[in-house]
């Protein structure tokens, strides 16, 4: 909370205050915010973006002037506590990354960093595209990460600059926030020879309910990570995913583990 020093308030009451020789009069504390990106000229593919401000009641994270995330309590972290700024959705080149804080009294402060984003990794040619598999029963949330079960049915995963996990069914903004039908989760990932490592969520806007890619994540915004072995067979139409050795998010593991069929264009 912003606090103003009431210099001279005792004198207004007619009470003489003796200052020790050389004593300084307290100055008003300035409301400020600092960005963890300060000093960076080039951003990595994935980085924690944190705003530090004492007494702030809200921090907005803006990229090129557009609000991409909002936090109302410390630690003020882009993509929620433990989450990352994953730059794969941004175009290559320089962007403006701003943190804008507001105090309970309405005071405002901001800091902007101009930094360059490099091109993200290209998806594997074998993996690239859409895959589907039937999940026979709903999958409960991971015990370490309270949440909702995800539905049974035909799931689709799409490998591109990130992984899209598409829930069964058709998205309806009136009902899908409760049923999950048609929702889409976005995951950061890297591909090695026969191995996929899945990171946390790819976040490009605040959480909303009225679009399929409204936000959210498997288990937590920053993970936990999951590692899978992968192989493509059957003339490139069958994908097999198996934990290698495990997925730290059991719910994601319950959906991803198994045999997938390449979806028709």
C-alpha positions as a Markdown table, in Angstrom:
| # | Residue | x | y | z |
|---|---|---|---|---|
| 1 | Unk | 0.0 | 0.0 | 0.0 |
| 2 | Unk | 1.2 | 3.5 | -0.8 |
| 3 | Unk | 2.0 | 5.4 | 2.3 |
| 4 | Unk | 2.5 | 9.2 | 2.4 |
| 5 | Unk | 4.7 | 10.7 | 5.1 |
| 6 | Unk | 2.9 | 13.5 | 6.9 |
| 7 | Unk | 5.8 | 15.9 | 7.2 |
| 8 | Unk | 5.0 | 18.7 | 9.6 |
| 9 | Unk | 1.7 | 17.3 | 10.8 |
| 10 | Unk | 2.8 | 17.8 | 14.4 |
| 11 | Unk | 3.6 | 21.4 | 13.8 |
| 12 | Unk | 0.0 | 21.9 | 12.5 |
| 13 | Unk | -1.1 | 20.9 | 15.9 |
| 14 | Unk | 1.0 | 23.6 | 17.5 |
| 15 | Unk | 3.5 | 21.2 | 18.9 |
| 16 | Unk | 7.2 | 22.1 | 18.4 |
| 17 | Unk | 9.3 | 19.3 | 17.1 |
| 18 | Unk | 13.1 | 19.5 | 17.6 |
| 19 | Unk | 15.1 | 17.9 | 14.8 |
| 20 | Unk | 18.5 | 16.6 | 15.7 |
| 21 | Unk | 21.3 | 18.4 | 13.9 |
| 22 | Unk | 21.7 | 17.0 | 10.4 |
| 23 | Unk | 18.6 | 14.9 | 10.5 |
| 24 | Unk | 16.8 | 14.5 | 7.1 |
| 25 | Unk | 13.1 | 14.9 | 6.6 |
| 26 | Unk | 11.5 | 11.7 | 5.4 |
| 27 | Unk | 10.5 | 11.7 | 1.7 |
| 28 | Unk | 7.4 | 10.3 | 0.3 |
| 29 | Unk | 7.8 | 6.7 | -0.7 |
| 30 | Unk | 7.4 | 6.4 | -4.5 |
| 31 | Unk | 5.2 | 3.6 | -5.9 |
| 32 | Unk | 7.3 | 1.6 | -8.4 |
| 33 | Unk | 7.3 | -1.7 | -10.4 |
| 34 | Unk | 10.2 | -3.6 | -11.8 |
| 35 | Unk | 10.3 | -6.2 | -14.5 |
| 36 | Unk | 12.4 | -9.4 | -14.3 |
| 37 | Unk | 13.1 | -8.9 | -18.0 |
| 38 | Unk | 14.9 | -5.6 | -17.4 |
| 39 | Unk | 18.4 | -5.6 | -19.0 |
| 40 | Unk | 17.6 | -8.4 | -21.4 |
| 41 | Unk | 18.1 | -7.7 | -25.1 |
| 42 | Unk | 17.1 | -11.2 | -26.4 |
| 43 | Unk | 14.6 | -13.5 | -24.8 |
| 44 | Unk | 14.9 | -17.2 | -24.7 |
| 45 | Unk | 12.2 | -19.5 | -26.0 |
| 46 | Unk | 10.8 | -19.8 | -22.4 |
| 47 | Unk | 11.4 | -17.5 | -19.4 |
| 48 | Unk | 9.7 | -16.6 | -16.1 |
| 49 | Unk | 8.4 | -13.0 | -16.3 |
| 50 | Unk | 7.8 | -11.6 | -12.9 |
| 51 | Unk | 6.8 | -8.0 | -11.8 |
| 52 | Unk | 8.0 | -6.8 | -8.4 |
| 53 | Unk | 6.0 | -4.0 | -6.7 |
| 54 | Unk | 5.4 | -3.4 | -3.0 |
| 55 | Unk | 1.8 | -2.8 | -2.2 |
| 56 | Unk | 0.4 | -3.3 | -5.7 |
| 57 | Unk | -3.2 | -4.5 | -6.0 |
| 58 | Unk | -3.0 | -5.3 | -9.7 |
| 59 | Unk | -0.3 | -5.9 | -12.3 |
| 60 | Unk | -1.0 | -6.1 | -16.0 |
| 61 | Unk | 1.5 | -7.7 | -18.4 |
| 62 | Unk | 1.4 | -6.1 | -21.8 |
| 63 | Unk | 3.1 | -7.1 | -25.0 |
| 64 | Unk | 3.3 | -4.4 | -27.7 |
| 65 | Unk | 0.7 | -2.4 | -25.8 |
| 66 | Unk | -1.9 | -5.3 | -25.5 |
| 67 | Unk | -2.8 | -6.8 | -22.1 |
| 68 | Unk | -1.8 | -10.5 | -22.2 |
| 69 | Unk | -2.1 | -11.4 | -18.5 |
| 70 | Unk | -3.4 | -9.8 | -15.2 |
| 71 | Unk | -2.4 | -10.7 | -11.6 |
| 72 | Unk | -4.0 | -9.4 | -8.4 |
| 73 | Unk | -1.6 | -10.8 | -5.8 |
| 74 | Unk | 2.1 | -11.3 | -5.3 |
| 75 | Unk | 4.1 | -13.0 | -6.7 |
| 76 | Unk | 3.0 | -11.2 | -9.8 |
| 77 | Unk | 3.9 | -13.8 | -12.4 |
| 78 | Unk | 2.9 | -14.0 | -16.1 |
| 79 | Unk | 0.8 | -17.1 | -16.7 |
| 80 | Unk | 0.2 | -17.4 | -12.9 |
| 81 | Unk | 2.5 | -18.7 | -10.2 |
| 82 | Unk | 5.3 | -20.9 | -11.7 |
| 83 | Unk | 4.2 | -20.1 | -15.3 |
| 84 | Unk | 6.4 | -19.0 | -18.2 |
| 85 | Unk | 6.3 | -16.6 | -21.0 |
| 86 | Unk | 6.7 | -18.9 | -24.0 |
| 87 | Unk | 7.6 | -16.8 | -27.0 |
| 88 | Unk | 6.7 | -19.3 | -29.7 |
| 89 | Unk | 3.5 | -17.5 | -30.5 |
| 90 | Unk | 5.3 | -14.2 | -31.1 |
| 91 | Unk | 6.7 | -13.1 | -34.4 |
| 92 | Unk | 10.5 | -13.0 | -34.7 |
| 93 | Unk | 11.9 | -9.5 | -34.0 |
| 94 | Unk | 11.7 | -6.9 | -31.3 |
| 95 | Unk | 8.7 | -6.5 | -29.0 |
| 96 | Unk | 7.8 | -4.2 | -26.1 |
| 97 | Unk | 7.2 | -6.1 | -22.8 |
| 98 | Unk | 5.5 | -3.9 | -20.2 |
| 99 | Unk | 4.5 | -4.4 | -16.6 |
| 100 | Unk | 1.9 | -1.9 | -15.3 |
| 101 | Unk | 1.1 | -1.8 | -11.6 |
| 102 | Unk | -1.8 | -0.2 | -9.8 |
| 103 | Unk | -1.9 | 0.5 | -6.0 |
| 104 | Unk | -5.1 | 0.4 | -3.9 |
| 105 | Unk | -5.1 | 4.2 | -3.9 |
| 106 | Unk | -5.0 | 4.3 | -7.7 |
| 107 | Unk | -1.3 | 5.2 | -8.1 |
| 108 | Unk | 0.2 | 3.7 | -11.2 |
| 109 | Unk | 3.7 | 2.7 | -12.3 |
| 110 | Unk | 5.1 | 0.9 | -15.3 |
| 111 | Unk | 8.3 | -0.4 | -16.8 |
| 112 | Unk | 8.9 | -1.4 | -20.4 |
| 113 | Unk | 11.6 | -3.6 | -21.8 |
| 114 | Unk | 12.4 | -3.7 | -25.5 |
| 115 | Unk | 13.7 | -7.2 | -26.4 |
| 116 | Unk | 14.1 | -9.4 | -29.4 |
| 117 | Unk | 12.4 | -12.7 | -29.9 |
| 118 | Unk | 14.1 | -15.4 | -32.0 |
| 119 | Unk | 12.3 | -17.9 | -34.2 |
| 120 | Unk | 11.0 | -20.9 | -32.4 |
| 121 | Unk | 11.9 | -24.5 | -33.3 |
| 122 | Unk | 10.2 | -26.1 | -36.2 |
| 123 | Unk | 8.1 | -29.1 | -35.5 |
| 124 | Unk | 9.3 | -32.6 | -36.6 |
| 125 | Unk | 8.1 | -33.5 | -40.0 |
| 126 | Unk | 7.0 | -36.9 | -38.8 |
| 127 | Unk | 5.0 | -35.5 | -35.9 |
| 128 | Unk | 3.6 | -32.4 | -37.5 |
| 129 | Unk | -0.1 | -32.3 | -37.9 |
| 130 | Unk | -3.2 | -33.7 | -36.1 |
| 131 | Unk | -3.6 | -37.1 | -34.4 |
| 132 | Unk | -6.6 | -38.7 | -32.8 |
| 133 | Unk | -7.3 | -41.5 | -30.3 |
| 134 | Unk | -10.3 | -42.7 | -28.4 |
| 135 | Unk | -10.0 | -42.4 | -24.6 |
| 136 | Unk | -12.5 | -44.9 | -23.2 |
| 137 | Unk | -13.2 | -43.3 | -19.8 |
| 138 | Unk | -12.8 | -39.9 | -18.1 |
| 139 | Unk | -9.5 | -39.2 | -16.5 |
| 140 | Unk | -9.5 | -37.8 | -12.9 |
| 141 | Unk | -7.2 | -34.9 | -11.9 |
| 142 | Unk | -3.7 | -35.4 | -10.6 |
| 143 | Unk | -3.8 | -35.8 | -6.8 |
| 144 | Unk | -1.2 | -33.1 | -6.4 |
| 145 | Unk | -3.1 | -30.6 | -8.6 |
| 146 | Unk | -6.8 | -30.2 | -7.7 |
| 147 | Unk | -9.1 | -29.7 | -10.7 |
| 148 | Unk | -11.7 | -31.4 | -12.8 |
| 149 | Unk | -11.8 | -34.7 | -14.6 |
| 150 | Unk | -11.5 | -34.6 | -18.3 |
| 151 | Unk | -14.0 | -36.4 | -20.5 |
| 152 | Unk | -13.8 | -39.6 | -22.4 |
| 153 | Unk | -14.2 | -39.6 | -26.2 |
| 154 | Unk | -12.1 | -38.8 | -29.3 |
| 155 | Unk | -9.2 | -36.5 | -28.4 |
| 156 | Unk | -7.1 | -34.7 | -30.9 |
| 157 | Unk | -3.5 | -33.5 | -30.4 |
| 158 | Unk | -1.9 | -31.2 | -32.9 |
| 159 | Unk | 1.9 | -30.8 | -33.2 |
| 160 | Unk | 3.0 | -27.4 | -34.4 |
| 161 | Unk | 4.9 | -24.6 | -32.7 |
| 162 | Unk | 3.2 | -26.0 | -29.6 |
| 163 | Unk | 1.0 | -29.0 | -28.8 |
| 164 | Unk | -2.8 | -28.4 | -28.9 |
| 165 | Unk | -4.8 | -30.8 | -26.8 |
| 166 | Unk | -8.3 | -30.7 | -28.1 |
| 167 | Unk | -11.1 | -32.1 | -25.9 |
| 168 | Unk | -13.8 | -34.2 | -27.5 |
| 169 | Unk | -17.0 | -32.5 | -28.6 |
| 170 | Unk | -17.9 | -29.1 | -29.9 |
| 171 | Unk | -17.1 | -25.9 | -28.0 |
| 172 | Unk | -20.0 | -24.0 | -26.5 |
| 173 | Unk | -19.2 | -20.9 | -24.4 |
| 174 | Unk | -22.3 | -21.5 | -22.3 |
| 175 | Unk | -21.6 | -25.1 | -21.3 |
| 176 | Unk | -18.0 | -26.0 | -22.1 |
| 177 | Unk | -16.5 | -24.3 | -19.0 |
| 178 | Unk | -18.3 | -27.0 | -17.0 |
| 179 | Unk | -18.2 | -30.0 | -19.4 |
| 180 | Unk | -14.8 | -29.3 | -21.1 |
| 181 | Unk | -16.3 | -30.1 | -24.5 |
| 182 | Unk | -14.2 | -28.6 | -27.3 |
| 183 | Unk | -11.7 | -26.9 | -25.0 |
| 184 | Unk | -8.1 | -26.6 | -26.2 |
| 185 | Unk | -5.0 | -26.6 | -24.0 |
| 186 | Unk | -1.6 | -25.4 | -25.4 |
| 187 | Unk | 1.7 | -26.9 | -24.2 |
| 188 | Unk | 5.3 | -26.0 | -24.9 |
| 189 | Unk | 7.4 | -28.9 | -26.0 |
| 190 | Unk | 10.8 | -29.9 | -27.5 |
| 191 | Unk | 11.5 | -32.9 | -29.7 |
| 192 | Unk | 14.6 | -35.0 | -29.7 |
| 193 | Unk | 15.5 | -38.3 | -31.4 |
| 194 | Unk | 12.5 | -40.5 | -30.3 |
| 195 | Unk | 11.8 | -38.3 | -27.3 |
| 196 | Unk | 9.3 | -35.5 | -26.6 |
| 197 | Unk | 9.6 | -33.3 | -23.5 |
| 198 | Unk | 6.5 | -31.4 | -22.6 |
| 199 | Unk | 6.8 | -28.2 | -20.5 |
| 200 | Unk | 4.2 | -25.8 | -19.2 |
| 201 | Unk | 1.4 | -23.9 | -20.8 |
| 202 | Unk | 1.7 | -21.5 | -23.7 |
| 203 | Unk | -0.2 | -18.4 | -22.6 |
| 204 | Unk | -1.0 | -15.5 | -24.9 |
| 205 | Unk | -4.0 | -13.9 | -23.1 |
| 206 | Unk | -5.9 | -13.8 | -19.8 |
| 207 | Unk | -8.1 | -16.7 | -18.9 |
| 208 | Unk | -11.5 | -16.4 | -20.4 |
| 209 | Unk | -14.5 | -18.8 | -20.9 |
| 210 | Unk | -15.9 | -17.6 | -24.2 |
| 211 | Unk | -13.3 | -19.1 | -26.6 |
| 212 | Unk | -12.1 | -22.6 | -27.0 |
| 213 | Unk | -8.5 | -21.6 | -26.4 |
| 214 | Unk | -9.6 | -19.6 | -23.3 |
| 215 | Unk | -6.6 | -20.6 | -21.3 |
| 216 | Unk | -5.8 | -23.1 | -18.6 |
| 217 | Unk | -3.3 | -25.9 | -18.4 |
| 218 | Unk | -2.7 | -29.5 | -17.5 |
| 219 | Unk | -2.0 | -29.7 | -13.7 |
| 220 | Unk | 0.0 | -26.4 | -13.3 |
| 221 | Unk | 0.9 | -23.5 | -15.5 |
| 222 | Unk | 4.6 | -24.3 | -15.4 |
| 223 | Unk | 4.3 | -28.1 | -15.7 |
| 224 | Unk | 5.3 | -30.4 | -14.2 |
| 225 | Unk | 7.3 | -31.7 | -17.2 |
| 226 | Unk | 6.5 | -34.9 | -18.9 |
| 227 | Unk | 8.8 | -37.0 | -21.1 |
| 228 | Unk | 7.6 | -39.5 | -23.8 |
| 229 | Unk | 9.1 | -41.8 | -26.3 |
| 230 | Unk | 7.5 | -41.6 | -29.7 |
| 231 | Unk | 7.5 | -43.5 | -32.9 |
| 232 | Unk | 5.6 | -43.2 | -36.2 |
| 233 | Unk | 4.7 | -46.3 | -38.2 |
| 234 | Unk | 2.1 | -47.6 | -40.7 |
| 235 | Unk | 3.2 | -45.3 | -43.6 |
| 236 | Unk | 3.3 | -42.4 | -41.2 |
| 237 | Unk | -0.3 | -42.8 | -40.0 |
| 238 | Unk | 0.2 | -44.3 | -36.5 |
| 239 | Unk | 1.8 | -42.5 | -33.6 |
| 240 | Unk | 2.7 | -44.3 | -30.4 |
| 241 | Unk | 3.4 | -42.3 | -27.2 |
| 242 | Unk | 4.7 | -43.9 | -24.0 |
| 243 | Unk | 6.0 | -42.2 | -20.9 |
| 244 | Unk | 9.8 | -42.2 | -20.7 |
| 245 | Unk | 10.0 | -42.8 | -17.8 |
| 246 | Unk | 6.9 | -40.9 | -16.7 |
| 247 | Unk | 4.7 | -37.8 | -16.9 |
| 248 | Unk | 4.7 | -35.6 | -13.8 |
| 249 | Unk | 1.1 | -34.8 | -14.6 |
| 250 | Unk | -0.9 | -38.1 | -14.4 |
| 251 | Unk | -4.0 | -36.6 | -16.0 |
| 252 | Unk | -2.1 | -35.5 | -19.1 |
| 253 | Unk | -0.4 | -38.9 | -19.1 |
| 254 | Unk | -3.8 | -40.6 | -19.1 |
| 255 | Unk | -4.7 | -38.8 | -22.3 |
| 256 | Unk | -1.3 | -38.8 | -24.1 |
| 257 | Unk | -0.2 | -42.4 | -23.5 |
| 258 | Unk | -1.4 | -44.7 | -26.2 |
| 259 | Unk | -1.7 | -45.1 | -30.0 |
| 260 | Unk | -2.8 | -42.2 | -32.1 |
| 261 | Unk | -4.1 | -42.2 | -35.7 |
| 262 | Unk | -3.3 | -39.4 | -38.1 |
| 263 | Unk | -6.4 | -37.3 | -38.6 |
| 264 | Unk | -7.7 | -36.8 | -42.1 |
| 265 | Unk | -7.2 | -33.2 | -43.5 |
